[in-house]
């Protein structure tokens, strides 16, 4: 590996870290309603995401 390729890889890693920080900050900035989640996440408690899909499309 040449010195320039190590530098480029380091820049890519740093860019990925910054992007990860942005994503985590976005998740931290929203309120998540977990009401009833104990029932939804049990074995066999399927997730119907159609309402979320429609809501996302309407925005």
mmCIF file of the N, C-alpha and C atoms, coordinates in Angstrom:
data_MODEL
# 
_entry.id   MODEL 
# 
loop_
_atom_site.group_PDB 
_atom_site.id 
_atom_site.type_symbol 
_atom_site.label_atom_id 
_atom_site.label_alt_id 
_atom_site.label_comp_id 
_atom_site.label_asym_id 
_atom_site.label_entity_id 
_atom_site.label_seq_id 
_atom_site.pdbx_PDB_ins_code 
_atom_site.Cartn_x 
_atom_site.Cartn_y 
_atom_site.Cartn_z 
_atom_site.occupancy 
_atom_site.B_iso_or_equiv 
_atom_site.pdbx_formal_charge 
_atom_site.auth_seq_id 
_atom_site.auth_comp_id 
_atom_site.auth_asym_id 
_atom_site.auth_atom_id 
_atom_site.pdbx_PDB_model_num 
ATOM 1   N N  . UNK A 1 1  ? 0.839   -1.183  0.000  1.00 0.00 ? 1  UNK A N  1 
ATOM 2   C CA . UNK A 1 1  ? 0.000   0.000   0.000  1.00 0.00 ? 1  UNK A CA 1 
ATOM 3   C C  . UNK A 1 1  ? 0.884   1.246   0.000  1.00 0.00 ? 1  UNK A C  1 
ATOM 4   N N  . UNK A 1 2  ? 0.566   2.186   -0.823 1.00 0.00 ? 2  UNK A N  1 
ATOM 5   C CA . UNK A 1 2  ? 1.359   3.410   -0.885 1.00 0.00 ? 2  UNK A CA 1 
ATOM 6   C C  . UNK A 1 2  ? 0.859   4.403   0.150  1.00 0.00 ? 2  UNK A C  1 
ATOM 7   N N  . UNK A 1 3  ? 1.673   5.373   0.425  1.00 0.00 ? 3  UNK A N  1 
ATOM 8   C CA . UNK A 1 3  ? 1.308   6.399   1.399  1.00 0.00 ? 3  UNK A CA 1 
ATOM 9   C C  . UNK A 1 3  ? 0.040   7.135   0.971  1.00 0.00 ? 3  UNK A C  1 
ATOM 10  N N  . UNK A 1 4  ? -0.094  7.396   -0.344 1.00 0.00 ? 4  UNK A N  1 
ATOM 11  C CA . UNK A 1 4  ? -1.273  8.133   -0.821 1.00 0.00 ? 4  UNK A CA 1 
ATOM 12  C C  . UNK A 1 4  ? -2.537  7.290   -0.689 1.00 0.00 ? 4  UNK A C  1 
ATOM 13  N N  . UNK A 1 5  ? -2.449  5.964   -0.888 1.00 0.00 ? 5  UNK A N  1 
ATOM 14  C CA . UNK A 1 5  ? -3.648  5.135   -0.754 1.00 0.00 ? 5  UNK A CA 1 
ATOM 15  C C  . UNK A 1 5  ? -4.074  5.023   0.702  1.00 0.00 ? 5  UNK A C  1 
ATOM 16  N N  . UNK A 1 6  ? -3.114  5.007   1.617  1.00 0.00 ? 6  UNK A N  1 
ATOM 17  C CA . UNK A 1 6  ? -3.457  4.992   3.043  1.00 0.00 ? 6  UNK A CA 1 
ATOM 18  C C  . UNK A 1 6  ? -4.157  6.284   3.411  1.00 0.00 ? 6  UNK A C  1 
ATOM 19  N N  . UNK A 1 7  ? -3.685  7.396   2.887  1.00 0.00 ? 7  UNK A N  1 
ATOM 20  C CA . UNK A 1 7  ? -4.322  8.680   3.138  1.00 0.00 ? 7  UNK A CA 1 
ATOM 21  C C  . UNK A 1 7  ? -5.738  8.721   2.616  1.00 0.00 ? 7  UNK A C  1 
ATOM 22  N N  . UNK A 1 8  ? -5.939  8.177   1.418  1.00 0.00 ? 8  UNK A N  1 
ATOM 23  C CA . UNK A 1 8  ? -7.277  8.151   0.822  1.00 0.00 ? 8  UNK A CA 1 
ATOM 24  C C  . UNK A 1 8  ? -8.205  7.268   1.637  1.00 0.00 ? 8  UNK A C  1 
ATOM 25  N N  . UNK A 1 9  ? -7.701  6.119   2.097  1.00 0.00 ? 9  UNK A N  1 
ATOM 26  C CA . UNK A 1 9  ? -8.516  5.235   2.933  1.00 0.00 ? 9  UNK A CA 1 
ATOM 27  C C  . UNK A 1 9  ? -8.872  5.910   4.253  1.00 0.00 ? 9  UNK A C  1 
ATOM 28  N N  . UNK A 1 10 ? -7.912  6.614   4.819  1.00 0.00 ? 10 UNK A N  1 
ATOM 29  C CA . UNK A 1 10 ? -8.162  7.336   6.060  1.00 0.00 ? 10 UNK A CA 1 
ATOM 30  C C  . UNK A 1 10 ? -9.230  8.402   5.878  1.00 0.00 ? 10 UNK A C  1 
ATOM 31  N N  . UNK A 1 11 ? -9.197  9.086   4.738  1.00 0.00 ? 11 UNK A N  1 
ATOM 32  C CA . UNK A 1 11 ? -10.207 10.106  4.446  1.00 0.00 ? 11 UNK A CA 1 
ATOM 33  C C  . UNK A 1 11 ? -11.586 9.470   4.289  1.00 0.00 ? 11 UNK A C  1 
ATOM 34  N N  . UNK A 1 12 ? -11.629 8.296   3.643  1.00 0.00 ? 12 UNK A N  1 
ATOM 35  C CA . UNK A 1 12 ? -12.903 7.593   3.471  1.00 0.00 ? 12 UNK A CA 1 
ATOM 36  C C  . UNK A 1 12 ? -13.457 7.144   4.822  1.00 0.00 ? 12 UNK A C  1 
ATOM 37  N N  . UNK A 1 13 ? -12.579 6.642   5.685  1.00 0.00 ? 13 UNK A N  1 
ATOM 38  C CA . UNK A 1 13 ? -13.030 6.223   7.018  1.00 0.00 ? 13 UNK A CA 1 
ATOM 39  C C  . UNK A 1 13 ? -13.549 7.418   7.820  1.00 0.00 ? 13 UNK A C  1 
ATOM 40  N N  . UNK A 1 14 ? -12.852 8.513   7.729  1.00 0.00 ? 14 UNK A N  1 
ATOM 41  C CA . UNK A 1 14 ? -13.286 9.715   8.450  1.00 0.00 ? 14 UNK A CA 1 
ATOM 42  C C  . UNK A 1 14 ? -14.628 10.207  7.918  1.00 0.00 ? 14 UNK A C  1 
ATOM 43  N N  . UNK A 1 15 ? -14.821 10.156  6.611  1.00 0.00 ? 15 UNK A N  1 
ATOM 44  C CA . UNK A 1 15 ? -16.099 10.559  6.020  1.00 0.00 ? 15 UNK A CA 1 
ATOM 45  C C  . UNK A 1 15 ? -17.211 9.619   6.482  1.00 0.00 ? 15 UNK A C  1 
ATOM 46  N N  . UNK A 1 16 ? -16.920 8.326   6.559  1.00 0.00 ? 16 UNK A N  1 
ATOM 47  C CA . UNK A 1 16 ? -17.919 7.358   7.036  1.00 0.00 ? 16 UNK A CA 1 
ATOM 48  C C  . UNK A 1 16 ? -18.257 7.615   8.501  1.00 0.00 ? 16 UNK A C  1 
ATOM 49  N N  . UNK A 1 17 ? -17.269 7.949   9.300  1.00 0.00 ? 17 UNK A N  1 
ATOM 50  C CA . UNK A 1 17 ? -17.529 8.266   10.716 1.00 0.00 ? 17 UNK A CA 1 
ATOM 51  C C  . UNK A 1 17 ? -18.406 9.506   10.852 1.00 0.00 ? 17 UNK A C  1 
ATOM 52  N N  . UNK A 1 18 ? -18.113 10.536  10.037 1.00 0.00 ? 18 UNK A N  1 
ATOM 53  C CA . UNK A 1 18 ? -18.933 11.755  10.089 1.00 0.00 ? 18 UNK A CA 1 
ATOM 54  C C  . UNK A 1 18 ? -20.371 11.444  9.683  1.00 0.00 ? 18 UNK A C  1 
ATOM 55  N N  . UNK A 1 19 ? -20.545 10.620  8.651  1.00 0.00 ? 19 UNK A N  1 
ATOM 56  C CA . UNK A 1 19 ? -21.888 10.255  8.203  1.00 0.00 ? 19 UNK A CA 1 
ATOM 57  C C  . UNK A 1 19 ? -22.612 9.468   9.298  1.00 0.00 ? 19 UNK A C  1 
ATOM 58  N N  . UNK A 1 20 ? -21.907 8.550   9.949  1.00 0.00 ? 20 UNK A N  1 
ATOM 59  C CA . UNK A 1 20 ? -22.505 7.785   11.047 1.00 0.00 ? 20 UNK A CA 1 
ATOM 60  C C  . UNK A 1 20 ? -22.923 8.716   12.183 1.00 0.00 ? 20 UNK A C  1 
ATOM 61  N N  . UNK A 1 21 ? -22.106 9.701   12.490 1.00 0.00 ? 21 UNK A N  1 
ATOM 62  C CA . UNK A 1 21 ? -22.462 10.690  13.517 1.00 0.00 ? 21 UNK A CA 1 
ATOM 63  C C  . UNK A 1 21 ? -23.732 11.440  13.141 1.00 0.00 ? 21 UNK A C  1 
ATOM 64  N N  . UNK A 1 22 ? -23.854 11.822  11.863 1.00 0.00 ? 22 UNK A N  1 
ATOM 65  C CA . UNK A 1 22 ? -25.055 12.521  11.397 1.00 0.00 ? 22 UNK A CA 1 
ATOM 66  C C  . UNK A 1 22 ? -26.290 11.639  11.530 1.00 0.00 ? 22 UNK A C  1 
ATOM 67  N N  . UNK A 1 23 ? -26.152 10.371  11.174 1.00 0.00 ? 23 UNK A N  1 
ATOM 68  C CA . UNK A 1 23 ? -27.287 9.440   11.261 1.00 0.00 ? 23 UNK A CA 1 
ATOM 69  C C  . UNK A 1 23 ? -27.701 9.247   12.710 1.00 0.00 ? 23 UNK A C  1 
ATOM 70  N N  . UNK A 1 24 ? -26.738 9.041   13.593 1.00 0.00 ? 24 UNK A N  1 
ATOM 71  C CA . UNK A 1 24 ? -27.067 8.873   15.012 1.00 0.00 ? 24 UNK A CA 1 
ATOM 72  C C  . UNK A 1 24 ? -27.706 10.130  15.590 1.00 0.00 ? 24 UNK A C  1 
ATOM 73  N N  . UNK A 1 25 ? -27.230 11.284  15.181 1.00 0.00 ? 25 UNK A N  1 
ATOM 74  C CA . UNK A 1 25 ? -27.823 12.536  15.654 1.00 0.00 ? 25 UNK A CA 1 
ATOM 75  C C  . UNK A 1 25 ? -29.273 12.648  15.186 1.00 0.00 ? 25 UNK A C  1 
ATOM 76  N N  . UNK A 1 26 ? -29.549 12.195  13.965 1.00 0.00 ? 26 UNK A N  1 
ATOM 77  C CA . UNK A 1 26 ? -30.920 12.232  13.459 1.00 0.00 ? 26 UNK A CA 1 
ATOM 78  C C  . UNK A 1 26 ? -31.823 11.320  14.289 1.00 0.00 ? 26 UNK A C  1 
ATOM 79  N N  . UNK A 1 27 ? -31.359 10.126  14.605 1.00 0.00 ? 27 UNK A N  1 
ATOM 80  C CA . UNK A 1 27 ? -32.146 9.223   15.446 1.00 0.00 ? 27 UNK A CA 1 
ATOM 81  C C  . UNK A 1 27 ? -32.352 9.807   16.842 1.00 0.00 ? 27 UNK A C  1 
ATOM 82  N N  . UNK A 1 28 ? -31.317 10.452  17.380 1.00 0.00 ? 28 UNK A N  1 
ATOM 83  C CA . UNK A 1 28 ? -31.421 11.043  18.719 1.00 0.00 ? 28 UNK A CA 1 
ATOM 84  C C  . UNK A 1 28 ? -32.369 12.235  18.757 1.00 0.00 ? 28 UNK A C  1 
ATOM 85  N N  . UNK A 1 29 ? -32.652 12.838  17.606 1.00 0.00 ? 29 UNK A N  1 
ATOM 86  C CA . UNK A 1 29 ? -33.451 14.065  17.586 1.00 0.00 ? 29 UNK A CA 1 
ATOM 87  C C  . UNK A 1 29 ? -34.954 13.815  17.509 1.00 0.00 ? 29 UNK A C  1 
ATOM 88  N N  . UNK A 1 30 ? -35.378 12.558  17.381 1.00 0.00 ? 30 UNK A N  1 
ATOM 89  C CA . UNK A 1 30 ? -36.805 12.271  17.259 1.00 0.00 ? 30 UNK A CA 1 
ATOM 90  C C  . UNK A 1 30 ? -37.303 11.457  18.447 1.00 0.00 ? 30 UNK A C  1 
ATOM 91  N N  . UNK A 1 31 ? -38.559 11.670  18.771 1.00 0.00 ? 31 UNK A N  1 
ATOM 92  C CA . UNK A 1 31 ? -39.207 10.924  19.835 1.00 0.00 ? 31 UNK A CA 1 
ATOM 93  C C  . UNK A 1 31 ? -39.764 9.632   19.253 1.00 0.00 ? 31 UNK A C  1 
ATOM 94  N N  . UNK A 1 32 ? -39.506 8.537   19.925 1.00 0.00 ? 32 UNK A N  1 
ATOM 95  C CA . UNK A 1 32 ? -40.006 7.245   19.464 1.00 0.00 ? 32 UNK A CA 1 
ATOM 96  C C  . UNK A 1 32 ? -41.070 6.771   20.444 1.00 0.00 ? 32 UNK A C  1 
ATOM 97  N N  . UNK A 1 33 ? -42.256 6.530   19.924 1.00 0.00 ? 33 UNK A N  1 
ATOM 98  C CA . UNK A 1 33 ? -43.367 6.042   20.746 1.00 0.00 ? 33 UNK A CA 1 
ATOM 99  C C  . UNK A 1 33 ? -43.322 4.522   20.776 1.00 0.00 ? 33 UNK A C  1 
ATOM 100 N N  . UNK A 1 34 ? -43.013 3.965   21.914 1.00 0.00 ? 34 UNK A N  1 
ATOM 101 C CA . UNK A 1 34 ? -42.899 2.512   22.065 1.00 0.00 ? 34 UNK A CA 1 
ATOM 102 C C  . UNK A 1 34 ? -44.119 1.926   22.768 1.00 0.00 ? 34 UNK A C  1 
ATOM 103 N N  . UNK A 1 35 ? -45.219 2.661   22.774 1.00 0.00 ? 35 UNK A N  1 
ATOM 104 C CA . UNK A 1 35 ? -46.442 2.185   23.400 1.00 0.00 ? 35 UNK A CA 1 
ATOM 105 C C  . UNK A 1 35 ? -46.857 0.857   22.780 1.00 0.00 ? 35 UNK A C  1 
ATOM 106 N N  . UNK A 1 36 ? -47.059 -0.142  23.600 1.00 0.00 ? 36 UNK A N  1 
ATOM 107 C CA . UNK A 1 36 ? -47.485 -1.448  23.124 1.00 0.00 ? 36 UNK A CA 1 
ATOM 108 C C  . UNK A 1 36 ? -46.389 -2.275  22.493 1.00 0.00 ? 36 UNK A C  1 
ATOM 109 N N  . UNK A 1 37 ? -45.156 -1.816  22.557 1.00 0.00 ? 37 UNK A N  1 
ATOM 110 C CA . UNK A 1 37 ? -44.076 -2.532  21.886 1.00 0.00 ? 37 UNK A CA 1 
ATOM 111 C C  . UNK A 1 37 ? -43.815 -3.905  22.497 1.00 0.00 ? 37 UNK A C  1 
ATOM 112 N N  . UNK A 1 38 ? -44.132 -4.062  23.766 1.00 0.00 ? 38 UNK A N  1 
ATOM 113 C CA . UNK A 1 38 ? -43.900 -5.367  24.393 1.00 0.00 ? 38 UNK A CA 1 
ATOM 114 C C  . UNK A 1 38 ? -44.709 -6.453  23.696 1.00 0.00 ? 38 UNK A C  1 
ATOM 115 N N  . UNK A 1 39 ? -45.895 -6.115  23.215 1.00 0.00 ? 39 UNK A N  1 
ATOM 116 C CA . UNK A 1 39 ? -46.713 -7.092  22.511 1.00 0.00 ? 39 UNK A CA 1 
ATOM 117 C C  . UNK A 1 39 ? -46.302 -7.242  21.056 1.00 0.00 ? 39 UNK A C  1 
ATOM 118 N N  . UNK A 1 40 ? -45.869 -6.166  20.445 1.00 0.00 ? 40 UNK A N  1 
ATOM 119 C CA . UNK A 1 40 ? -45.531 -6.197  19.028 1.00 0.00 ? 40 UNK A CA 1 
ATOM 120 C C  . UNK A 1 40 ? -44.245 -6.974  18.750 1.00 0.00 ? 40 UNK A C  1 
ATOM 121 N N  . UNK A 1 41 ? -43.323 -7.022  19.701 1.00 0.00 ? 41 UNK A N  1 
ATOM 122 C CA . UNK A 1 41 ? -42.028 -7.638  19.448 1.00 0.00 ? 41 UNK A CA 1 
ATOM 123 C C  . UNK A 1 41 ? -41.914 -9.050  20.016 1.00 0.00 ? 41 UNK A C  1 
ATOM 124 N N  . UNK A 1 42 ? -42.982 -9.586  20.550 1.00 0.00 ? 42 UNK A N  1 
ATOM 125 C CA . UNK A 1 42 ? -42.953 -10.971 21.009 1.00 0.00 ? 42 UNK A CA 1 
ATOM 126 C C  . UNK A 1 42 ? -42.916 -11.896 19.803 1.00 0.00 ? 42 UNK A C  1 
ATOM 127 N N  . UNK A 1 43 ? -42.651 -13.146 20.057 1.00 0.00 ? 43 UNK A N  1 
ATOM 128 C CA . UNK A 1 43 ? -42.652 -14.156 18.983 1.00 0.00 ? 43 UNK A CA 1 
ATOM 129 C C  . UNK A 1 43 ? -44.021 -14.166 18.311 1.00 0.00 ? 43 UNK A C  1 
ATOM 130 N N  . UNK A 1 44 ? -44.032 -14.049 17.005 1.00 0.00 ? 44 UNK A N  1 
ATOM 131 C CA . UNK A 1 44 ? -45.280 -14.072 16.258 1.00 0.00 ? 44 UNK A CA 1 
ATOM 132 C C  . UNK A 1 44 ? -45.989 -12.732 16.175 1.00 0.00 ? 44 UNK A C  1 
ATOM 133 N N  . UNK A 1 45 ? -45.433 -11.681 16.745 1.00 0.00 ? 45 UNK A N  1 
ATOM 134 C CA . UNK A 1 45 ? -46.072 -10.360 16.704 1.00 0.00 ? 45 UNK A CA 1 
ATOM 135 C C  . UNK A 1 45 ? -45.648 -9.610  15.469 1.00 0.00 ? 45 UNK A C  1 
ATOM 136 N N  . UNK A 1 46 ? -46.198 -9.932  14.332 1.00 0.00 ? 46 UNK A N  1 
ATOM 137 C CA . UNK A 1 46 ? -45.775 -9.362  13.056 1.00 0.00 ? 46 UNK A CA 1 
ATOM 138 C C  . UNK A 1 46 ? -45.843 -7.850  13.009 1.00 0.00 ? 46 UNK A C  1 
ATOM 139 N N  . UNK A 1 47 ? -45.102 -7.270  12.127 1.00 0.00 ? 47 UNK A N  1 
ATOM 140 C CA . UNK A 1 47 ? -45.049 -5.832  11.958 1.00 0.00 ? 47 UNK A CA 1 
ATOM 141 C C  . UNK A 1 47 ? -45.684 -5.452  10.631 1.00 0.00 ? 47 UNK A C  1 
ATOM 142 N N  . UNK A 1 48 ? -46.753 -4.685  10.686 1.00 0.00 ? 48 UNK A N  1 
ATOM 143 C CA . UNK A 1 48 ? -47.401 -4.191  9.484  1.00 0.00 ? 48 UNK A CA 1 
ATOM 144 C C  . UNK A 1 48 ? -46.900 -2.770  9.241  1.00 0.00 ? 48 UNK A C  1 
ATOM 145 N N  . UNK A 1 49 ? -46.046 -2.611  8.257  1.00 0.00 ? 49 UNK A N  1 
ATOM 146 C CA . UNK A 1 49 ? -45.423 -1.315  7.988  1.00 0.00 ? 49 UNK A CA 1 
ATOM 147 C C  . UNK A 1 49 ? -46.164 -0.512  6.928  1.00 0.00 ? 49 UNK A C  1 
ATOM 148 N N  . UNK A 1 50 ? -47.286 -1.006  6.450  1.00 0.00 ? 50 UNK A N  1 
ATOM 149 C CA . UNK A 1 50 ? -47.994 -0.324  5.368  1.00 0.00 ? 50 UNK A CA 1 
ATOM 150 C C  . UNK A 1 50 ? -48.424 1.088   5.763  1.00 0.00 ? 50 UNK A C  1 
ATOM 151 N N  . UNK A 1 51 ? -48.857 1.289   7.003  1.00 0.00 ? 51 UNK A N  1 
ATOM 152 C CA . UNK A 1 51 ? -49.256 2.624   7.460  1.00 0.00 ? 51 UNK A CA 1 
ATOM 153 C C  . UNK A 1 51 ? -48.064 3.580   7.404  1.00 0.00 ? 51 UNK A C  1 
ATOM 154 N N  . UNK A 1 52 ? -46.887 3.106   7.824  1.00 0.00 ? 52 UNK A N  1 
ATOM 155 C CA . UNK A 1 52 ? -45.698 3.948   7.793  1.00 0.00 ? 52 UNK A CA 1 
ATOM 156 C C  . UNK A 1 52 ? -45.285 4.273   6.361  1.00 0.00 ? 52 UNK A C  1 
ATOM 157 N N  . UNK A 1 53 ? -45.430 3.314   5.475  1.00 0.00 ? 53 UNK A N  1 
ATOM 158 C CA . UNK A 1 53 ? -45.104 3.540   4.066  1.00 0.00 ? 53 UNK A CA 1 
ATOM 159 C C  . UNK A 1 53 ? -46.009 4.621   3.482  1.00 0.00 ? 53 UNK A C  1 
ATOM 160 N N  . UNK A 1 54 ? -47.293 4.503   3.742  1.00 0.00 ? 54 UNK A N  1 
ATOM 161 C CA . UNK A 1 54 ? -48.256 5.497   3.214  1.00 0.00 ? 54 UNK A CA 1 
ATOM 162 C C  . UNK A 1 54 ? -47.979 6.878   3.807  1.00 0.00 ? 54 UNK A C  1 
ATOM 163 N N  . UNK A 1 55 ? -47.674 6.918   5.104  1.00 0.00 ? 55 UNK A N  1 
ATOM 164 C CA . UNK A 1 55 ? -47.378 8.202   5.750  1.00 0.00 ? 55 UNK A CA 1 
ATOM 165 C C  . UNK A 1 55 ? -46.124 8.830   5.143  1.00 0.00 ? 55 UNK A C  1 
ATOM 166 N N  . UNK A 1 56 ? -45.116 8.027   4.891  1.00 0.00 ? 56 UNK A N  1 
ATOM 167 C CA . UNK A 1 56 ? -43.871 8.545   4.306  1.00 0.00 ? 56 UNK A CA 1 
ATOM 168 C C  . UNK A 1 56 ? -44.110 9.060   2.888  1.00 0.00 ? 56 UNK A C  1 
ATOM 169 N N  . UNK A 1 57 ? -44.933 8.350   2.143  1.00 0.00 ? 57 UNK A N  1 
ATOM 170 C CA . UNK A 1 57 ? -45.214 8.780   0.765  1.00 0.00 ? 57 UNK A CA 1 
ATOM 171 C C  . UNK A 1 57 ? -46.018 10.060  0.714  1.00 0.00 ? 57 UNK A C  1 
ATOM 172 N N  . UNK A 1 58 ? -46.836 10.319  1.726  1.00 0.00 ? 58 UNK A N  1 
ATOM 173 C CA . UNK A 1 58 ? -47.663 11.504  1.718  1.00 0.00 ? 58 UNK A CA 1 
ATOM 174 C C  . UNK A 1 58 ? -46.881 12.773  2.078  1.00 0.00 ? 58 UNK A C  1 
ATOM 175 N N  . UNK A 1 59 ? -45.695 12.619  2.598  1.00 0.00 ? 59 UNK A N  1 
ATOM 176 C CA . UNK A 1 59 ? -44.891 13.790  2.976  1.00 0.00 ? 59 UNK A CA 1 
ATOM 177 C C  . UNK A 1 59 ? -44.012 14.128  1.851  1.00 0.00 ? 59 UNK A C  1 
# 
